Amino acid sequence: MQLFINITTWLANNFFGTPTFLLMIVVFLGHVLQGSSKEKTITGAIKAGIGFLVINAGSGVITGALGVFQPMWAEVFGLSNSTLGSNFMGYANFTAKFGSA
């Protein structure tokens, strides 16, 4: 029984907790339910996973590049560094209710 618990915990943490794999599973199941061919099902799931990874990488690059402007906006609008980023009004209440598993 402990082996089953260990396996399911590992799957939940490493496989289903990764958005790319979860998206690939959803696309795979969609193709299976539509009755697509095996080739289309497999390539569709792989393409969805690769596309998601590319979008994540691109958004990370853009976010990192725009982070340079944060001190400038703080000076222009007279904001302290604590009000920038994720410290907006209601953030603590929102994350306490919806931000965890």
C-alpha positions as CSV (number, residue, x, y, z in Angstrom):
1,M,0.0,0.0,0.0
2,Q,2.9,2.4,0.8
3,L,4.3,1.7,-2.7
4,F,1.0,2.8,-4.3
5,I,1.0,6.0,-2.2
6,N,4.5,6.8,-3.1
7,I,3.8,6.3,-6.8
8,T,0.7,8.4,-6.8
9,T,2.5,11.1,-4.8
10,W,5.3,11.1,-7.3
11,L,2.9,11.3,-10.2
12,A,1.0,14.1,-8.6
13,N,4.1,16.2,-7.9
14,N,6.1,15.6,-11.0
15,F,3.7,14.8,-13.8
16,F,0.3,16.3,-13.1
17,G,1.7,19.3,-11.3
18,T,3.5,20.3,-14.5
19,P,1.3,22.5,-16.7
20,T,2.9,21.2,-19.9
21,F,2.1,17.6,-19.2
22,L,-1.4,18.4,-18.0
23,L,-2.1,20.3,-21.2
24,M,-0.7,17.4,-23.3
25,I,-3.0,15.0,-21.5
26,V,-6.0,17.2,-22.2
27,V,-5.1,17.4,-25.9
28,F,-4.4,13.7,-26.1
29,L,-7.8,12.9,-24.5
30,G,-9.5,15.3,-26.8
31,H,-8.0,13.6,-29.9
32,V,-9.0,10.2,-28.5
33,L,-12.6,11.3,-27.9
34,Q,-12.8,12.7,-31.4
35,G,-11.6,9.5,-32.9
36,S,-8.5,10.9,-34.5
37,S,-5.8,8.7,-35.9
38,K,-2.9,7.6,-33.8
39,E,-0.5,9.7,-35.6
40,K,-2.6,12.8,-35.3
41,T,-3.3,12.1,-31.6
42,I,0.4,11.8,-30.7
43,T,1.6,14.7,-32.9
44,G,-1.2,16.9,-31.6
45,A,-0.3,16.3,-28.0
46,I,3.4,16.9,-28.7
47,K,2.7,20.1,-30.6
48,A,0.6,21.4,-27.8
49,G,3.3,20.7,-25.3
50,I,6.0,22.3,-27.4
51,G,3.8,25.3,-28.1
52,F,3.1,25.8,-24.4
53,L,6.8,25.6,-23.6
54,V,7.7,28.2,-26.3
55,I,5.0,30.6,-25.1
56,N,6.3,30.2,-21.5
57,A,9.9,30.9,-22.6
58,G,8.8,33.9,-24.6
59,S,6.8,35.4,-21.8
60,G,9.7,34.9,-19.4
61,V,12.0,36.8,-21.7
62,I,9.5,39.7,-22.2
63,T,8.8,39.9,-18.4
64,G,12.5,39.9,-17.7
65,A,13.2,42.6,-20.2
66,L,10.4,44.8,-18.8
67,G,11.6,44.4,-15.3
68,V,14.3,46.9,-16.1
69,F,11.7,49.6,-16.2
70,Q,10.4,49.0,-12.7
71,P,12.6,51.5,-10.9
72,M,11.8,54.1,-13.6
73,W,8.0,53.7,-13.1
74,A,8.5,53.8,-9.3
75,E,10.3,57.2,-9.6
76,V,7.9,58.6,-12.2
77,F,4.7,57.8,-10.2
78,G,6.2,58.2,-6.8
79,L,5.7,54.6,-5.7
80,S,7.8,52.8,-3.1
81,N,9.3,49.5,-4.1
82,S,6.9,47.6,-1.8
83,T,3.9,48.7,-3.8
84,L,5.3,47.3,-7.0
85,G,4.9,43.7,-8.2
86,S,2.7,41.5,-6.2
87,N,2.0,43.7,-3.2
88,F,-1.3,45.3,-4.5
89,M,-4.4,45.8,-2.5
90,G,-6.2,42.6,-1.7
91,Y,-3.3,40.4,-2.8
92,A,-2.9,38.7,0.7
93,N,-6.6,37.9,0.9
94,F,-6.7,36.5,-2.6
95,T,-3.7,34.3,-2.2
96,A,-4.9,33.0,1.1
97,K,-8.1,31.9,-0.4
98,F,-7.2,30.8,-4.0
99,G,-3.4,30.8,-4.2
100,S,-2.6,27.4,-2.7
101,A,-3.4,23.8,-3.4
